[in-house]
Amino acid sequence: INQLRFSQSSIGASLQDGRLLTRVEEDLRAGHLGVSELCPLNVVHFRGRWFSRDNRRLYVLQRVLQPEQHVHVRFGHVDDLFLSHFSTVDEGGHDPRQTSKECRAAAAAATATL
């Protein structure tokens, strides 16, 4: 799960079915929801990294699972839809729930340490 990157700089507070991300996280932690119910994650290889097309589900899974834990993914291709939504500011390594200002600051700090 730690090798997957976010393809967008921000995410909404709920899944497409209306469930709040906080509730989905709670349900996963309590065992009321299984990881398999959020997978497979759709991913594409772009700029030498694996980016998720399912950023909200990736966000929840990264908060709940151990970094080295594996999840089921579905490999896709970079297409016009992916490119039109691709908005990450730091190659997808940031927390997409941060504000744009926080994302820029985190990206600047990461670059400064390199």
Backbone as numpy.savetxt, mean C-alpha at the origin, in Angstrom:
# Nx Ny Nz CAx CAy CAz Cx Cy Cz
5.51 -8.96 2.33 4.68 -7.76 2.33 5.55 -6.51 2.33
6.77 -6.63 2.86 7.62 -5.45 2.95 8.25 -5.07 1.62
8.16 -5.93 0.62 8.72 -5.60 -0.70 7.72 -4.87 -1.59
6.48 -4.78 -1.15 5.45 -4.10 -1.95 5.41 -2.62 -1.60
5.28 -1.80 -2.62 5.29 -0.34 -2.48 3.92 0.23 -2.82
3.67 1.41 -2.30 2.42 2.12 -2.60 2.58 2.88 -3.92
1.59 2.77 -4.78 1.65 3.45 -6.07 1.02 4.85 -6.02
0.38 5.17 -4.90 -0.24 6.48 -4.77 0.25 7.16 -3.50
0.29 8.48 -3.53 0.81 9.24 -2.39 -0.17 9.33 -1.23
-1.44 9.01 -1.47 -2.43 9.05 -0.39 -3.50 8.01 -0.67
-4.24 7.68 0.38 -5.33 6.71 0.25 -6.54 7.23 1.01
-7.69 6.71 0.66 -8.92 7.04 1.36 -9.02 6.29 2.67
-10.02 6.65 3.48 -10.19 6.06 4.81 -10.97 4.76 4.80
-11.50 4.37 3.64 -12.30 3.14 3.59 -12.02 2.36 2.31
-12.34 1.07 2.37 -12.24 0.24 1.17 -13.36 0.60 0.22
-13.31 0.09 -0.99 -14.35 0.40 -1.98 -15.72 -0.08 -1.53
-15.77 -1.11 -0.67 -17.06 -1.60 -0.19 -17.60 -0.80 0.99
-16.87 0.25 1.41 -17.33 1.14 2.47 -16.77 0.85 3.85
-16.12 -0.29 4.04 -15.56 -0.62 5.36 -14.39 0.31 5.67
-14.40 0.89 6.86 -13.30 1.75 7.28 -12.03 0.93 7.45
-10.89 1.51 7.06 -9.62 0.81 7.18 -9.33 0.46 8.64
-9.69 1.34 9.55 -9.45 1.07 10.97 -10.24 -0.15 11.42
-11.45 -0.30 10.91 -12.29 -1.45 11.27 -11.73 -2.74 10.67
-11.28 -2.66 9.43 -10.69 -3.84 8.78 -9.45 -4.27 9.55
-8.63 -3.30 9.96 -7.44 -3.62 10.75 -7.82 -4.30 12.06
-8.81 -3.76 12.75 -9.28 -4.35 14.01 -9.78 -5.77 13.79
-10.55 -5.98 12.73 -11.10 -7.31 12.44 -10.00 -8.31 12.11
-8.96 -7.88 11.41 -7.82 -8.76 11.13 -7.11 -9.15 12.42
-6.84 -8.16 13.25 -6.13 -8.42 14.51 -6.93 -9.35 15.43
-8.26 -9.21 15.42 -9.12 -10.03 16.28 -9.42 -11.40 15.69
-9.03 -11.62 14.44 -9.29 -12.91 13.81 -10.68 -13.04 13.20
-11.42 -11.93 13.14 -12.74 -11.94 12.54 -12.68 -11.88 11.02
-11.51 -11.54 10.51 -11.28 -11.42 9.07 -9.93 -12.07 8.79
-9.87 -12.84 7.72 -8.63 -13.50 7.35 -7.88 -12.73 6.28
-6.57 -12.89 6.28 -5.73 -12.24 5.27 -6.20 -12.61 3.87
-6.60 -13.86 3.70 -7.02 -14.31 2.37 -8.23 -13.55 1.84
-8.99 -12.94 2.74 -10.16 -12.16 2.32 -9.76 -10.81 1.72
-8.51 -10.40 1.93 -8.02 -9.15 1.35 -7.08 -9.39 0.18
-6.83 -10.62 -0.13 -5.90 -10.97 -1.19 -6.63 -11.71 -2.31
-6.06 -11.78 -3.49 -4.72 -11.33 -3.82 -4.66 -9.81 -4.01
-3.46 -9.28 -3.78 -3.18 -7.89 -4.10 -2.71 -7.84 -5.55
-3.20 -6.90 -6.30 -2.76 -6.72 -7.68 -1.51 -5.87 -7.68
-0.42 -6.39 -8.27 0.86 -5.69 -8.27 1.43 -5.62 -9.68
2.26 -4.60 -9.90 2.96 -4.46 -11.18 4.42 -4.13 -10.89
5.30 -4.56 -11.79 6.72 -4.25 -11.67 6.98 -2.98 -12.47
7.51 -1.96 -11.78 7.69 -0.65 -12.40 8.90 0.02 -11.74
9.80 0.53 -12.53 11.00 1.21 -12.02 11.80 0.33 -11.07
11.82 -0.97 -11.35 12.61 -1.88 -10.56 12.01 -2.28 -9.21
10.74 -1.94 -8.98 10.08 -2.26 -7.71 8.69 -2.83 -7.99
8.15 -3.50 -6.97 6.79 -4.03 -7.06 5.84 -3.03 -6.39
4.90 -2.50 -7.19 3.92 -1.53 -6.70 2.53 -2.17 -6.65
1.82 -1.85 -5.59 0.46 -2.36 -5.44 -0.53 -1.45 -6.17
-1.52 -2.08 -6.76 -2.65 -1.33 -7.31 -3.77 -1.26 -6.27
-3.56 -1.95 -5.14 -4.55 -2.05 -4.07 -3.97 -1.43 -2.80
-3.78 -0.13 -2.83 -3.05 0.57 -1.79 -3.72 0.54 -0.42
-5.04 0.61 -0.36 -5.71 0.60 0.94 -5.59 -0.77 1.60
-5.74 -1.83 0.83 -5.57 -3.18 1.40 -4.12 -3.42 1.79
-3.17 -2.94 0.97 -1.75 -3.07 1.32 -1.47 -2.33 2.63
-2.01 -1.15 2.78 -1.81 -0.36 4.00 -2.23 -1.15 5.24
-3.42 -1.72 5.20 -3.92 -2.48 6.36 -3.05 -3.71 6.60
-2.72 -4.43 5.55 -1.91 -5.64 5.71 -0.53 -5.32 6.27
0.08 -4.23 5.82 1.39 -3.86 6.34 1.33 -3.48 7.82
0.21 -2.95 8.26 0.07 -2.59 9.67 -0.14 -3.81 10.55
-0.69 -4.88 10.00 -1.04 -6.06 10.80 0.01 -7.17 10.70
0.55 -7.39 9.52 1.44 -8.53 9.30 2.89 -8.19 9.63
3.66 -9.23 9.88 5.10 -9.09 10.05 5.71 -8.72 8.70
6.76 -7.89 8.66 7.34 -7.43 7.39 7.75 -8.56 6.45
8.22 -9.67 6.99 8.69 -10.77 6.14 7.57 -11.72 5.72
6.36 -11.49 6.19 5.25 -12.37 5.87 4.87 -12.25 4.39
4.54 -13.37 3.79 4.16 -13.42 2.38 2.65 -13.31 2.24
2.22 -12.68 1.16 0.80 -12.61 0.84 0.62 -13.01 -0.62
-0.58 -13.43 -0.95 -0.92 -13.81 -2.31 -1.05 -12.55 -3.16
-0.36 -12.54 -4.29 -0.45 -11.40 -5.21 -0.84 -11.90 -6.60
-1.36 -10.98 -7.38 -1.68 -11.24 -8.79 -0.84 -10.26 -9.60
0.01 -10.80 -10.46 0.91 -9.97 -11.25 0.17 -9.38 -12.44
0.35 -8.10 -12.65 -0.27 -7.41 -13.77 0.78 -6.65 -14.56
0.30 -5.83 -15.45 1.18 -5.06 -16.33 0.95 -3.57 -16.12
1.99 -2.82 -16.33 1.86 -1.36 -16.30 1.01 -0.97 -17.50
-0.05 -0.23 -17.25 -0.92 0.21 -18.33 -1.28 1.68 -18.11
-2.07 2.23 -18.99 -2.43 3.65 -18.90 -3.16 3.98 -17.59
-4.01 3.07 -17.11 -4.73 3.32 -15.87 -3.76 3.40 -14.69
-2.81 2.45 -14.62 -1.81 2.49 -13.55 -1.03 3.80 -13.61
-0.55 4.15 -14.78 0.26 5.36 -14.93 -0.53 6.62 -14.57
-1.81 6.65 -14.90 -2.62 7.84 -14.62 -2.87 8.01 -13.12
-2.79 6.92 -12.35 -2.99 6.99 -10.90 -1.68 6.99 -10.12
-0.57 6.75 -10.77 0.72 6.67 -10.09 1.11 8.05 -9.59
1.19 8.19 -8.26 1.46 9.52 -7.70 2.39 9.48 -6.50
3.07 8.38 -6.29 3.96 8.28 -5.14 5.07 9.31 -5.21
5.47 9.82 -4.05 6.49 10.86 -4.02 7.87 10.32 -3.68
7.95 9.08 -3.21 9.24 8.53 -2.77 9.38 7.06 -3.14
8.96 6.74 -4.33 8.99 5.35 -4.80 8.13 4.43 -3.95
7.10 4.99 -3.31 6.09 4.19 -2.64 6.43 3.69 -1.25
7.47 4.24 -0.63 7.88 3.75 0.67 7.27 4.48 1.85
6.47 5.49 1.63 5.90 6.29 2.70 4.58 5.72 3.21
4.11 6.25 4.30 2.80 5.91 4.84 1.77 6.75 4.08
0.90 6.13 3.29 -0.03 6.92 2.46 -1.13 7.62 3.24
-1.19 7.44 4.55 -2.18 8.16 5.35 -1.61 9.49 5.84
-0.32 9.73 5.58 0.28 11.01 5.93 -0.25 12.09 4.99
-0.18 13.33 5.43 -0.56 14.42 4.55 0.53 14.61 3.50
0.24 15.31 2.45 1.22 15.57 1.40 2.45 16.27 1.97
2.25 17.20 2.90 3.37 17.91 3.51 4.25 16.93 4.28
3.63 16.01 5.04 4.39 15.01 5.79 5.14 14.08 4.85
4.52 13.71 3.72 5.16 12.85 2.75 6.40 13.52 2.16
6.28 14.78 1.79 7.43 15.50 1.23 8.56 15.59 2.26
8.20 15.85 3.52 9.20 15.96 4.57 9.89 14.61 4.79
9.13 13.52 4.79 9.71 12.19 4.98 10.62 11.84 3.81
10.20 12.17 2.59 11.01 11.90 1.41 12.30 12.71 1.46
12.22 13.98 1.86 13.40 14.82 1.96 14.37 14.29 3.01
13.83 13.84 4.14 14.67 13.30 5.22 15.36 12.01 4.76
14.64 11.16 4.04 15.23 9.92 3.55 16.33 10.20 2.55
16.12 11.18 1.68 17.12 11.54 0.68 18.36 12.14 1.36
18.15 12.92 2.39 19.27 13.57 3.09 20.18 12.57 3.79
19.62 11.41 4.18 20.42 10.41 4.88 21.18 9.51 3.94
20.91 9.57 2.64 21.59 8.70 1.67 22.96 9.17 1.34
